[in-house]
Amino acid sequence: MSTTGKVIRCKAAIVWKPGGSFSIEEVEVAPPKAKEVRIKMVATALCGTEMKMLKDKNLQHQHYPIIMGHEGAGIVESVGEGVSTVKAGDKVIALFLPQCGECTSCLNSADNFCIKLKQAETHLMSDGTSRFTCKGKPVYHFGNTSTFSEYTVMDEISVAKIDAAAPLEKVFLVSCGFSTGYGGAINTAKVTPGSTCAVFGLGGVGLSVIMGCKAAGATRIIAVDINKDKFEKAKEVGATECINPQDYEKPIQEVLFDLTGDGVDFSFEVIGNPETVAAALASCRESHGVCVIIGLIIGVQLNISGHLFFSGRSLKGSVYGGWKGRDGASKLVSDYMAKKINLDALITHSLNLDKINEAVELMKTGKCVRCVLLL
């Protein structure tokens, strides 16, 4: 029986209050309105952003109850009026970074920060309402996506059509983690052949940075983390050496200068820690070192000595690895299908959505890179 135009009842993982855990609830998902798409999610995962939100009880700017999740892939169930780029049955990637194709960023070949990204701050659809209801109460959206639901509704500009043969339980990583890290090295830093790189933070995004550095031809890739359990996987995907800052008495930037002689050509902060950003920048070569901030930093100020810039270092930010949302996602899935990139190494665990709180605990151990949640 067709569900087009009808409210769908399904399961979703809801967080009811700041600092709360996930609660599996039955929700009602309204049909898509004009320029919207309703998607049957197939695979999703926790990213560092959700982990930060769950940990920080002081994120009062967030709205609750909320259905989180911004990394996922699924199949289009139905489309609203005026949707032209996808149709029912298409496999798609969910995108926290839209691509409207009309704003100045979308029209600039060197820019990807679509102005429509700011809609995510409202935690509602573009008309100011929610498509989710639970126990008679509206539930807020998250990241333009809300992938922790068996069905979700997104704007057409936040949906990328992909190869019909693509395995969704693998390519969902293109939705955020892999693209953000890999592109941070390839597009934002523009890592050069023969260069030396340092990657601070070895979660899924950090490992993807390493993969990007390797693909760009870096000859030395130094992985930095305080959890040595992550070192084996880092070397598996391309790190040439791994160091733990806690093993040294001197600051990590001094350690890196000792190891390299004059600092690294490219450094990447993939944690979202202001102090680590300062250390990563200070690890760069004085003349032309480039430091890229990839980790999400919320509500804090950076305290960086101006002297670090005197000789020519650069500090850059990166969102979604510099890829344009829909174009980048489709390209990367095609590259995966052509065996140009390897996503499989990043998936270490698999659980059903109703085990999402177990996935949270796995992520905390540091032994889990990505736990795919199947819906």
Residue pairs with C-beta under 8 A, 6 or more apart in sequence:
3 77
3 78
4 31
4 77
4 78
4 88
5 31
5 78
6 31
7 28
7 29
7 30
7 31
8 28
8 29
8 38
8 77
8 151
9 26
9 27
9 28
9 29
10 26
10 27
10 29
10 149
10 150
10 151
11 24
11 25
11 26
11 27
11 149
11 150
11 353
11 354
12 24
12 25
12 26
12 27
12 67
12 132
12 134
12 139
12 146
12 148
12 149
12 150
13 22
13 23
13 24
13 25
13 67
13 68
13 69
13 148
13 149
13 353
13 356
14 22
14 23
14 24
14 25
14 27
14 65
14 66
14 67
14 134
14 139
15 21
15 22
15 23
15 53
15 54
15 64
15 65
15 66
15 68
16 23
16 64
16 65
17 64
17 65
18 56
18 57
18 58
18 59
18 60
18 62
18 64
19 54
19 55
19 56
19 57
20 54
20 64
21 54
21 357
21 360
22 148
22 356
22 357
22 360
24 353
24 354
24 356
25 134
25 135
26 134
27 67
27 132
27 133
27 134
27 139
27 149
28 132
28 133
28 134
29 38
29 131
29 132
29 149
29 151
29 152
29 153
30 131
30 132
30 133
30 153
31 38
31 78
31 80
32 38
32 78
32 79
32 80
32 83
32 131
32 153
33 80
33 81
33 125
33 127
34 80
34 81
34 82
35 80
35 81
35 82
35 83
35 126
35 155
35 156
35 157
36 79
36 80
36 83
36 125
36 131
36 153
36 154
36 155
36 156
37 76
37 78
37 79
37 80
37 83
37 86
37 92
37 153
37 154
37 155
37 156
37 159
38 76
38 77
38 78
38 79
38 131
38 151
38 152
38 153
39 74
39 75
39 76
39 77
39 92
39 94
39 151
39 152
39 153
39 154
39 159
40 74
40 75
40 76
40 77
40 150
40 151
40 375
41 72
41 73
41 74
41 94
41 147
41 149
41 150
41 151
41 152
41 375
42 72
42 73
42 74
42 75
42 168
42 169
42 172
42 374
42 375
43 72
43 73
43 74
43 168
43 169
43 172
43 372
43 373
43 374
43 375
44 69
44 71
44 72
44 73
44 94
44 147
44 148
44 172
44 353
44 372
44 373
44 375
45 71
45 72
45 172
45 173
45 177
45 359
45 370
45 371
45 372
45 373
46 71
46 356
46 359
46 360
46 363
46 371
46 373
47 70
47 71
47 176
47 177
47 204
47 205
48 203
48 204
48 205
48 272
48 295
48 296
49 70
49 143
49 296
50 68
50 69
50 70
51 360
51 363
51 364
52 272
52 296
52 298
53 59
53 62
53 68
54 360
56 298
59 298
59 299
62 123
63 123
63 140
64 140
65 134
65 137
65 139
65 140
66 123
66 139
66 140
66 141
66 142
67 132
67 139
67 140
67 141
67 142
67 146
67 148
67 149
67 152
68 142
68 143
68 146
68 148
69 142
69 143
69 145
69 146
69 147
69 148
69 149
70 94
70 96
70 142
70 143
70 144
70 145
70 147
70 175
70 176
71 94
71 147
71 172
71 173
71 175
71 176
71 177
72 93
72 94
72 145
72 147
72 172
72 175
73 91
73 92
73 93
73 94
73 162
73 166
73 168
73 171
73 172
73 174
73 175
74 91
74 92
74 94
74 147
74 152
74 168
74 375
75 89
75 90
75 91
75 92
75 168
76 86
76 87
76 88
76 89
76 90
76 92
76 159
77 88
77 151
78 88
79 86
79 87
79 88
79 156
80 156
83 156
84 156
85 156
85 159
85 161
85 326
86 92
86 156
86 159
86 161
90 161
90 164
91 161
91 162
91 163
91 164
91 166
91 168
92 159
92 160
92 161
92 162
93 159
93 160
93 162
93 171
93 172
93 174
93 175
93 329
93 330
93 333
94 145
94 147
94 152
94 154
94 158
94 159
94 175
95 144
95 145
95 158
95 159
95 160
95 175
95 320
95 325
95 326
95 329
96 117
96 120
96 143
96 144
96 145
96 158
96 175
96 176
96 320
97 112
97 113
97 114
97 117
97 144
97 158
97 319
97 320
97 325
98 114
98 116
98 117
98 119
98 144
98 155
98 157
98 158
98 325
99 106
99 112
99 114
99 157
99 324
99 325
99 326
99 327
100 106
100 114
100 115
100 116
100 157
101 107
101 157
103 114
103 115
103 116
104 111
104 115
105 111
105 112
105 113
105 114
105 115
106 112
106 114
106 324
112 319
112 320
112 322
112 323
112 324
112 325
112 328
113 319
114 157
114 324
114 325
116 144
116 155
116 157
117 144
117 319
119 126
119 144
119 155
120 141
120 142
120 143
120 144
122 128
123 140
123 141
123 142
124 130
124 140
124 141
125 131
125 141
125 153
125 155
126 155
129 138
130 138
130 139
130 140
130 141
131 141
131 152
131 153
132 138
132 139
132 140
132 141
132 146
132 149
133 139
144 154
144 155
144 158
145 152
145 154
145 158
145 175
146 152
146 153
146 154
147 175
148 353
148 356
148 373
149 375
150 353
150 375
157 325
157 326
158 325
159 326
160 325
160 326
160 327
160 329
160 330
160 333
161 326
161 330
162 171
162 329
162 330
162 333
162 334
163 333
163 334
163 337
165 337
166 333
166 336
166 337
169 347
169 350
169 372
169 374
170 336
170 343
170 344
170 347
171 333
171 336
171 343
172 372
173 179
173 204
173 343
173 346
173 347
173 370
174 329
174 332
174 333
174 336
174 343
175 329
176 320
177 204
177 205
177 208
177 346
177 370
178 204
178 208
178 211
178 332
178 341
178 343
178 346
179 208
179 320
179 321
179 323
179 328
179 329
179 332
180 205
180 208
180 294
180 318
180 319
180 320
180 321
181 204
181 205
181 206
181 207
181 208
181 209
181 210
181 211
181 212
181 270
181 294
181 321
182 208
182 209
182 211
182 212
182 215
182 321
182 332
182 341
183 212
183 318
183 320
183 321
183 322
183 323
183 328
184 205
184 208
184 209
184 212
184 268
184 270
184 292
184 294
184 318
184 321
184 322
185 191
185 197
185 209
185 211
185 212
185 213
185 215
185 216
185 266
185 268
185 292
186 212
186 215
186 216
186 321
186 322
187 318
187 321
187 322
187 323
188 292
188 316
188 318
188 321
188 322
189 266
189 268
189 290
189 292
189 316
189 318
190 216
190 290
191 197
191 212
191 213
191 216
191 217
191 218
191 265
191 266
192 216
192 217
192 218
192 265
193 216
193 217
193 218
193 219
194 217
194 218
194 219
195 213
195 216
195 217
195 218
195 219
195 220
195 265
195 266
196 218
196 219
196 220
196 221
196 222
196 260
196 264
196 265
196 266
197 213
197 218
197 220
197 221
197 222
197 264
197 265
197 266
197 267
197 268
198 221
198 222
198 223
198 224
198 256
198 264
198 266
198 267
198 268
198 280
198 283
199 206
199 209
199 210
199 213
199 221
199 222
199 223
199 224
199 234
199 239
199 267
199 268
199 270
200 206
200 224
200 225
200 267
200 268
200 269
200 270
200 271
200 276
200 279
200 280
201 224
201 225
201 268
201 269
201 270
201 271
201 276
201 295
202 210
202 223
202 224
202 225
202 227
202 230
202 231
202 233
202 234
202 242
202 270
203 230
203 270
203 369
204 346
204 369
204 370
205 270
205 294
205 295
206 223
206 225
206 234
206 268
206 270
206 271
207 233
207 234
207 237
207 345
207 346
207 369
208 346
209 268
209 270
209 294
210 221
210 223
210 234
210 237
210 238
210 239
211 237
211 238
211 341
211 342
212 321
213 221
213 238
213 266
214 221
214 237
214 238
215 341
218 265
218 266
219 240
220 240
220 241
220 260
221 238
221 239
221 240
221 241
222 239
222 240
222 241
222 242
222 243
222 256
222 259
222 260
222 264
223 230
223 231
223 234
223 235
223 239
223 241
223 242
223 243
224 242
224 243
224 244
224 245
224 252
224 256
225 231
225 234
225 242
225 244
226 244
226 245
226 246
227 244
227 366
228 242
228 244
229 365
229 366
229 367
230 242
230 366
231 239
231 242
233 345
233 348
233 369
234 242
235 242
236 345
237 342
237 345
237 346
241 259
243 252
243 255
243 259
245 252
245 255
248 255
251 279
251 282
252 279
252 283
253 279
253 280
253 282
253 283
256 263
256 264
256 283
257 263
257 283
262 285
262 286
263 283
263 284
263 285
263 286
263 289
264 283
264 284
264 285
264 289
265 284
265 285
265 288
265 289
265 290
266 284
266 289
266 290
266 291
266 292
267 280
267 281
267 283
267 284
267 289
267 290
267 291
267 292
268 280
268 291
268 292
268 294
269 276
269 277
269 280
269 291
269 292
269 293
269 294
269 295
270 294
270 295
271 295
272 295
272 296
272 297
272 298
273 295
273 297
274 297
274 300
274 301
274 302
274 303
276 295
277 291
277 293
277 295
277 297
277 302
277 304
277 315
278 302
278 303
278 304
278 305
280 291
281 289
281 291
281 304
281 308
281 313
281 315
282 308
283 289
283 291
284 290
284 291
284 313
285 313
286 311
286 312
286 313
287 311
287 312
288 312
288 313
288 314
289 312
289 313
289 314
290 313
290 314
290 316
291 313
291 314
291 315
291 316
292 316
292 317
292 318
293 315
293 316
293 317
293 318
294 318
304 315
309 315
320 328
321 328
323 329
323 331
323 332
332 341
335 341
336 342
336 343
346 369
346 370
347 369
347 370
347 371
347 372
348 367
348 368
348 369
348 370
348 371
349 359
349 362
349 368
349 370
349 371
349 372
350 371
350 372
350 374
351 358
351 359
351 371
351 372
351 373
351 374
352 373
352 374
352 375
353 373
353 374
353 375
355 373
356 373
359 368
359 371
359 373
362 368
362 371
363 371
